[in-house]
């Protein structure tokens, strides 16, 4: 057994949402990381890394039991066929993979997010719970923003 499998564990979740706009509109919004500041409830800052094109430095704000703290991590968003893959790496040894895929449907787009998280065993539950709630809000906010822009219902 590898030492890594003794220390790290894996979890995740899926979210699906129907958005009454074309897939291109979904891609356009999700491809602009600066939009995440208003769409993803934890994200408060996003900076591009000047020495690493395509890499982002993201700052989240978390509150636990009245205590507020910031977490900074590196991230990358990569276009793939039919969607985007997002990777985030944070201390200590946390890796989050978000796979966003969309499918045109009558009257709009079905957006599916599949998230896989690898983290130290003691942190996995908190990390998955926090990410699940934040990403459910993210998708609801993406839908709301796109519906408002398009005038759809």
Buried (B, 14 or more C-beta within 10 A) or exposed (E): EEEEEEEBBEBBBEBEBEBBBBBEBBBBBBEEBEBBEEBBBBBEEBEEEEEEEEBBBBBBEEEEEEEEEEBEBBBBBEEEEEBBBBBBEBEEEBBBBBBBBBEEEEEBBBBBBBBBBBBEEEBBEEBBEBBBEBBBBBBEBBBEBBBEEBEBE
